[in-house]
């Protein structure tokens, strides 16, 4: 384990008693309230000094309720350093009011609107969606990309249209690790890394592998490729808890990432686990 407290850039919390998360009905093992104290228990021996909350895909009409709930939690748990909220960016100019409201909350650092669940390969290239992404920057926030690997071609076109926007790729683009697929993901990741306004989270990978039988060896080539392309200045650790519990426990995931970069310098290790998060999320 790292010998310093880490920052986790990808933590989910949810309250099923107050907020509706339709997708959780399909995943009964995690369809229960998860609070910061549950995260503390899951961390076990790993010391986490800060976390970024990622929107948990609540029902659209409850986007603000979710952000308000986590803001309230942060008043009692200083580890919650930032929030990435949900906004329906496909509304284009009509989303201005929502973004204006969110920008008034200093904890809200960015916006995530899931692309992975969209069947239309060109969903993120619709005019209104592109305009919505651009507006995120206008309100002082960044955009988080949550996609499957086969959506990378359209994401490359989206990023090319938004040079002023800071992007963060979640879960290294969800490559087909279970099936051992590396191409064209490798080439497309290399192309994405050429955009200096894009960073990448090393997160969520165990869930894309054989969730019950994966090994460090299965994940290592993917971690190595992302770091080779983005460098240690544009990658950051994400735990993806509690979704990650479907495939791993928290200490094991932290150890997997640390072992994959064995031999890197102390500065590079701190960049990955702490300093890049502080810089990107303006902590």
N, C-alpha and C positions, 0 to 999 in steps of 0.2 A: 504494500500500500504506500502511497505518497507519504512522506514524512512531514507534510504540512496540510493544513485545512484546505479543502477544495471548494470550488464554486460549481454547482451543477446547473447548467444552462437549460435543462429540460425536465421540469418536474410538473406532474399533473396532480391536482387536488380536486375532489368533487364532493358534492353534498347532495345525495340522492333524495334526501328528505325535503329539500327546498328547491332544487333545480332539476329540470328534465333533460336527461341525456339519452335520446332514443337508441343510439348504437349500443349502449351498455346492456340492453335487454338480450343481445346476442352473445354476450360474454358474461355469463352468470357468476363466474369465479371472482370477478372484480367489480361486480355490480353491487357495490356497497360504498358508503361514505369513506373517503380517504382524507384525513386531516394531517396537519404538520406533525402531530405527535406520532401518527402512524409511520410517517416518513422517517422520523427519528429512530423508531424501533427497527425499521428495515435497514437503516444505514449501519447498524451494529458497530463494528470497530472503525468505520470510516467517518472521519470528522469533516462535516460539511459546514463551512462558514457562511455560505450564501446560496440562494437558489433563485432561479428565474421560473416563474409560473407560466406554463403554456396552456392556452385555452384548450378546454377538454371537449369541444364540439357539443356544447349544450344546444338545445333547441334555439333556432335563430332569434326568436322573440325574447330570449333570456340572456343574450350576449351581455347586456349591461348589468344584469343581476349577478352573473358570474363574476364579472370584474369587481363589482361592489363587494361581493362576499370575500374575495381574496384580498381586497384592499383592507377590509375589516380584520382579516386574519393577520395581515402584516403589522397591524397596530399592536399585536400581542406577540409576534414572532419576528424579530429583526433579521432573521435569515432570509426572509422573502424580500429580495432586493429589487425585483422588477416583475412586470406582468407583460405577457404578449397576449393581447385580447383578440377576439374574433370580430370581424366586420364584413358585411356582405358587399365586397368590393365590386361585384358584377353589376351593382346599381350605378356605377360611374359617378357622375356629378351629384346624384341624389344621396350619396353617402357622406357628403361634406358635413352635414349636421352631426352625424354620429362621430366622425373623426374629430370634429371640433370639441365635442363633449369629452372624448377620451383624452385628447391632448391636454386637458385641464388637470388630469390626474398624473402627478409626477412619477408614479410607479409604472404607468403604462409606457413601455419603451418601444413596442412594436405591434404589428398586426399579423395575424395568421388567418388566412381563409383557405381551408383544405382544398387542394387540387386533386389529391390522390383518389377521391371518391367520385370524380367526374368521368363519365364514359366518353364524352366528346373529347377527342385528342387535342382539339383546338380551343378548348374551353378558356384557357388562360390567355388566348390571343384575341378574344372578342374585344372589340373597341372599348366598350364600357369597362370591362375588367382591367384592361391596360390603363385606362384613365384613372380607375380607382387605385391601382398600385402607385401611380405617379402622385396621386393626392396624399398618400401615406407619407411620402417624403415631405410634401409641403407643410404637413402638420408636425414635422420634427420626429417622425418615427421611421422604422425600417419594416421590411416585409420578410416573413419566414416562409420558405418553400417546403411544403410537405407533399411529396410526390412519390410515385413508383418509377422505377428506372425507365420504363418504356415511355414515360412522359417527358423525358429529358429533351428530346428534339424541340418540342414546343416551348419548354422553359428557356432554352437557349435563345429562342426568338424573342420571348418576353423580356429577358434580361437585356438583350441588345437594344430594345426599344426604350429602356429605362436607365440610362447611364447615371442619372443623378440619384437613384434609389440604392440604398444598402440592402443586400439580400443575405439571408442565412439559410443554407440548405440543410434541412433536417434529415437525420438518419442516413447520411451519405447518399441520398437519392434512392434508398430502398432497392438495392440490386438483388438479383435472384440468387441469393447465397445458397439456399436449400438445393437448388438444381446446379450449383457450381457455375452459374452464368457470369462471365466477366466482360464479354463483348456483346454489343457495342458500348456498354456502360463505361469501360475504361477510356475509350476515345472521347465519349461525350463529357465525362468528368474533366478530362484534360482540357476540353474546349471551354467548359464552364469556368474552370480555374483561371483561364486567361483574362476573364473580367475581374479587375482588381476590386470591384465593389461587391464581390461575392465571398462569403465565408462559409465554412462547413462544420457541422456538428458530427462528431463521432459518437453516435447514439443509435439506439433501436436496432442494432444489427443482429442480436441473438434472436429476435422475433422474426427476422427474414431468413434465418437458417432453419435447420431441423430443430424445432424448439425444445424437443426432449432429448436430443442426442448430439447436439453441436459440441465442437471442441474449439479451443483457441486456434488451432491450426486451420480450421475452416474459415475463420474471420480474418486472420492475420494478413493475407494478401490484399484484402479490400482496405484495411486500415493503412497498410503501407502505401498503397496507390494514392489514396486521398492525401496523405501527408507529403508524398513526393510531388503531387500536383499543386496543392495549396501552400505547402510549407508550414513550418511551425508557427508562423505569424498569423495564419488565417484558419486555424482549426481550434475546436474547443470541445471539452467533454460534456456529454449529456447522458443522464441516467435513464430517462424515459420511464421513470417510476410513476404509477404502479403498473402501467401496461407491460413493462419489462418483466414483471413477476410471472408472466405466462411462460417465460423462457429461462429466466435466471434469477438469482438473488442479487442484491445490490453489491455486496463486497466482491462477489465473483466477477461482476461486470467491470468494476473499477480495476480489479487486479488484471483482468484480461487486457484492458486498454493499456495499463502500465507495462505489462510484460511485452506487449506488441511493440513498444517503443524503447525497449531495453537498449541501453547504449547511447541514448540521446543525452544531451547535456542537461545540467540542472535547470538552466534558463529555459531550454526548450520544454522540459517537463512542466515547469511553472507556467509557461505560456499556454500549454494545452489544458492544464487543470485549473488555472486561476487568472492569469494576467490578460489573456485574450478576451475572456468573458468580461472583465472589468472595463476593458477598452471598448469592446463592441456595444455593451449594454449601458455604457456611460455611468458606471456605478461609483 
